[in-house]
Amino acid sequence: MSRIDFYHLQKQTLDEVLPKLLQKVYASGKNALVKVGTAERIDFINSLLWTYDDESFLPHGSKKDGFADQQPIWLTTDDDNPNKSTMLFLVDGAQVDVARISEFERVFNVFDGNLPEELDQARNLWKLLKNAGYDIYYWQQSANGTWHQHN
């Protein structure tokens, strides 16, 4: 069964957290699908992943880049999985059909706790997944920005 991790952003932004999480997935040799809330944000995240760190490199692409099956990290607003990812990231309020969760080894729902609509959406997804019997983990940032798991 898929593992679901909820990352509640409070001290850092998605721009600071997403590249670090993707680095860990990429280093593990697994492909990631990043489902983004809007097409405009795909362009922003695409640019971010090229520029977030002068000493790091995260190979990725989107429809504009093509070659989806060759991209270790694929950015999309769609429900397709063209790079056969085992890791799914939901960001910027992106939603997923709960029936599709089992297609992934792990799902990361990264949401901004300062935005009421993202907070509500995360709560609703949590309830759906909990009722469906998934293993769910909740991560919250402390005052100094480190992550702590809560049950």
N, C-alpha and C positions, 0 to 999 in steps of 0.2 A: 504494500500500500504506500502511496505517496506521502512524503513528509511535507508539511506546510509550515513555513516560517513567516510570521508577521513581524516586520521591522517598523516600529513606531518612531518616526522622525520627530524629534523635538529640539535638539541642540544643533544638529547639522542638517544641511539640505540634501536633497536627492543628488545634486551635482557633486557633493563631497562623498556620499556613501556608495552610490551605484558603481562607480569605477572600481572601488576597493572590493566590493562583492564580486564583480565580474572578473577581476584579477584572480581571485581565489578559484573560481570555477574554471577559468581558462588554464590556470596552472595545473588543475586536476586532469586536464585533457578532455573534459566534457564540453559539449556544445550548449549554448544558452540561447533561448528565445526571449527577447525583451519586448513584451507587449506594452505599448505606450497608449495613453489616452487619446491623443490627437496627432494628426499627420505633421502639424507644425512642430510639435515637440520632438518628433523623430529627427528632424533636421538639427534641432538644438543638441540633442543627445549624441547624434552622429558626430557633430563638431566637437562636443565635449570629450568624447572618447579619444579623439585625435590629439587634444591639447591639454588634458587635465594634468599631465605630468611629463616633464621633459625627458625623464629617464625610463618611462614605461611605454609599452606598446600593446594595445588591445586590438587585434584584427577583428573587424566587424563590417557589416554592410546593411543595406536596406534595398528596397525596390529600385531606387535610383542608381544603386551600384551594380545590381544584378549578381549573378553567380551565387545565388542563395545556398545551393548545396555545398559550396566550398567555404562558406563563412562560418567560423566558430561561434560568432555572436551575430544574431540576426535581429534587427530592429523592425517592428511592424505594428500596425493597428489591427491586423487581420487575425483570424483564428487558425491560419495555416501553420505548418511546422516544416518549412522547406529544407532546413539544415538538420533535420532529425534530432532536435535538441532533447536532452533528458532533463534539462533545468529550465524552468519557466519563471520569468520575472514579470510581475505586474506592477507598473508604475504610472504615476500621473492619473490615477483613477481608472485605469484599464480594468475591464471586467473579463471574466472567463466563465464559460458554462461549466458548472460543477461536474457534469458528466465527463468532461474532458480532463479533469485533474489527474485521473489515473493513468493518463498517457505519459506523465512525467514522473521521474524519480523524486524530484523535489520542486517545490513551488515557493517562490519568495514574493510575498506581497509587501512592497515597500510603500508606505503611505505617510503623508505629512499630517501629523497630529494637530497642526495649527490651522488646517483647513477643515471646517466642519463637514463638508460634503465627502472628503476622503476618509475622515474618521467614521462617519456613518456607514459608508460603503464597506470599510474594513470590518466594522462590527457585524454588519449583515452577512458578509462572506464568512466570518468566523462562525456565526450561528449555523449557517447552512452546512459548513464543513464539519463542525462538531456533531451536528445531528446525523450526518452521513457516516460518522465513525472514523474520520481521519485523525492521524496524529498531528496535533497542532502545537506549535511553539511560538511564544510571544517574546520579542526582544524589545527592550526599552533602553534609551540612553540615560546615563546618570548625569549629574551636574557637570562632570568633567568630560563628557562625551563618550565614555566607554560603554559598551553594550553589556547588558545583563539580561539573562533569561528569567522570565517569570512564568509561573504556571497559572 
